[in-house]
């Protein structure tokens, strides 16, 4: 995507009726960690297609007053951008929060400005794969595809669950399954051995925000899983099958079921990339999955520093050492290993975090890093590390982090989605 080095976006805000404007004189301000700043020209890109703009209740937009040389806050409602998949934010929305403001839902809140007749965001396109682009796809095609699945497999509970995900929740993975393309979601687990602050499918009542997806309520059978794998594999020549979805807990808690399903799928001639998205807290399960025919694992983490990791993921009965052991066993078993690095500007790119991530990649020979945005109210996330005042350094930025990783681990690849491995 084209970038401009001479663009100077203006502040974007909304009035009480929800109409969005650009300010005539105040410039765009963004946030990295605890630092409020003006965007760097090289990090600005035009707002990509299929993005959404969010109005942030109880939050007042901040703008740059060039005459005063400082930041100004008024009574205008802040506006943020939720960027389309394949893009990673390098800065989040800057605002002042009023007392009593509600906690924001589980999305990422990118900084957005306006100039030259278009919106601009602080982000980098890290993956050009179109698998979650639905522009030009008629909703009727998705509805027809989901209904065909239900007609073909009327007794399959997992098909019914995923059809509901496609038709009611508009889950991108489930919609792709209905369309017979790309990556097939295979949720299996009702339980989890972590209590992530940003869990998409289960939040305690006192969290202040709802989950964005409904967790699966049953354990599918091996046959139900294999039916979906077989059918999707016949429709998509470059099929990817992924256990570990936003609508479930930790898939490794169902490792025996998954291993049996993968074994049966492979035994019947099933081809494609079989992947598990996991917190990797159960290393003893990895060898069995590798023997069954698994292709890859994707390990989610917000930091390779255990103290930072534990505050967000809140592991129950495992440690970060177990995560590393799972990665090690996966590599020993011949699996492709990706990290699902949950990036938050100003936290993930601090020098200590980048050093720890680089050490992990080099020591375990990690193959791939997926740069996903941290979907959480920025103030909730920063509140997890409020006492780390000695670590409030300025991050090196997303681009600086990528440069350092490439320098230290030249084999590493970056992206956003699980890659097809052949």
Secondary structure, DSSP 4 states (H G I P E B T S, - for coil): --B-SS--PEEEEE-TT--EEEEEEEEE-EEETTEEEPPPGGGEEEPPTT-EEEEEEEEEEEEEETTTTEEEEEEEEEEEEEPPTTEEESSEE-EEEPTTPPPPPSS--B-EEEETTEEEEEEEE-----TT--TT--HHHHHHHHHHHHHHTTT-HHHHHHHHHHHTS--HHHHHHHHT-SEEE----S--SB--TT-SS---GGGSS--SSPPP-S---HHHHHHHHHHHHHH-TT-EEEE--TTSS-GGGGHHHHHHHHHHHHHTT--SEEEEEE----GGGHHHHHHHT--EEEEEES-SSHHHHHHHH-BSS--HHHHHHHHHHHHHTT-EEEEEEEE-TTTTTSHHHHHHHHHHHHHHT--EEEEEE--S-HHHHHHTTTT-GGG-PPP-HHHHHHHHHHHH-TT-EEESSPPP--
